[in-house]
């Protein structure tokens, strides 16, 4: 089955207050849960770890070291 660009995961560079698209796609995967996060909904990431997070709770737990990827 052929994948359309909207089915592909994007590759991003995460900065401190924004991200840059390196490879186009419709979503990224949460580093902790593996759930797909649509790019328009992406709000939480770590520039230091270059990871995306699905929710603020997941991001907080990961950054406090309570969840490991």
C-alpha positions, 0 to 999 in steps of 0.5 A, a space after each residue: 500500500 502506498 503511503 501519502 505524505 499525510 501518513 508519514 511521520 515528520 522529522 523535526 529539529 526542536 528549538 527552545 521556542 519553535 521547531 523546524 521541519 526537516 522532513 515533511 509529514 503529518 505527525 511526530 511520535 511521542 517519545 514516551 508513549 509512541 502515540 502520533 501527534 499531529 503537527 498542528 497539535 504539537 505543543 510540548 517538546 524538549 530541545 535538549 533531548 530532541 523529543 516530542 511529547 503528547 501532553 504536558 503531564 507526559 513532558 513533565 514526568 519525562 523531564 523530571 526523570 519519572 518516565 524513560 524512553 
